[in-house]
Amino acid sequence: MNAYIANTDYDWYKYLSAKKDLDEANFWRPGSGSPLRSLSVGEPLFFKLKRAFGDMIVGFGLFVMYKKVRFGEAWEVFGDINGAESLEIMWKRIAHYANLGSHSAPKLNHEIGCIMLTSPVFFPKDMWIQGPNDWSANIQAGKYYDTTNGEGKRIFAESIERAHLLQIGEQASYNINKVADPRTRYGPGQVIYPRLGQGSFRFAVEQAYQQCAVTKEHSIPALEAAHIIPFSKGGIHEVQNGLLLRADIHKLFDGGYVTITPDYYFKVSERLKSEYHNGKIYYEMNGSKIWYPGNPAEAPRKENLECHQNNIFLQ
């Protein structure tokens, strides 16, 4: 299993380490940068402070995805789990690292690289881990390691040990236990699909579908990530509990006026017509087959669809 050790801003670490039970974090880069091509979903990214702080490992998170995102959108989706208490403070850091002038006004359309992480764990200072002995001062962003040998194995093992000593949330415990399972590290390269946070869920569903499952609409501003089983009713943030829907269909889906059957057909309730005396455009789509990702790990889970049809859909 691969891991990535990333140079980390101390203020980002300090702010987020003071928050409890985070289910996600956005490890951003000041420019759009390059994706982490050698890191798969669920593999660890370790936070390493710079030489002024002794090159210490101060925590880690599990990789979800990399995406180029406009600064304004990154703040809208993740807010202070970008590691800053305000949009202005975050922009000041971006401007500093990107040489844009620390006193420049926030540029909401400036593109940054977002490394979205789930289940971040931050170590208190007395639990910091010595960084890799083979680290070079010339490394700007980070370096890949193998968790089954050498320094990668040591840092991975010490980090998991510390995570188990800390009081972390249920989601983090679930995800980290999956990653720590020896069958994951030494098995046939299986992908770990961790539970996500709300912001990562939105982008992961968007990336998996790239169009409305029902209408095939491609205009991203008109689309929303919908939970099949609502989070408020025990649904979890995972792609298999998600659908990308046009905003109007999302609202009807949440209200139970439409559903997706377990065999992936769009169904409209008669209650839409009887209660509101309209809905013609939706009835025209009634019985149509939806589009969904071909990867089984991203396709809607049939049990979730059945739950929506039986418990939320208005009969």
Order of alpha helices (4+ residues) and beta strands (2+ residues): beta-alpha-beta-beta-beta-alpha-alpha-beta-beta-beta-alpha-alpha-alpha-alpha-beta-beta-alpha-beta-beta-alpha-alpha-alpha
